[in-house]
Amino acid sequence: MAKKNQEPDEEILAIIHWCIEVETHLVKGGATREQAQEFIEEEIELLTDQYYDGLSAEEAAKEALK
């Protein structure tokens, strides 16, 4: 049976865009783009929790850079 092409829902897209913002702030804070992306991949559960807790992308990046 063929799978339908499913688009991510709006909530998932919002988290993805938020993580892209976190990446931008991490790079502004001194991380390389590769380091920022690796951090996001390794800490996606933490970042998802921070997103749902209402942290801004900038606040999440500042927490990560401590």
CORTA-V682103 format. One record per helix or strand of 3 or more residues. SS is the DSSP state (A for helix, B for strand). FROM is the first residue (numbers start at 1). TO is the last residue. If there is no record, write none. Layout:
# CORTA-V682103
SS/FROM/TO ; SS/FROM/TO
This chain:
# CORTA-V682103
A/10/28 ; A/33/42 ; A/44/52 ; A/57/65
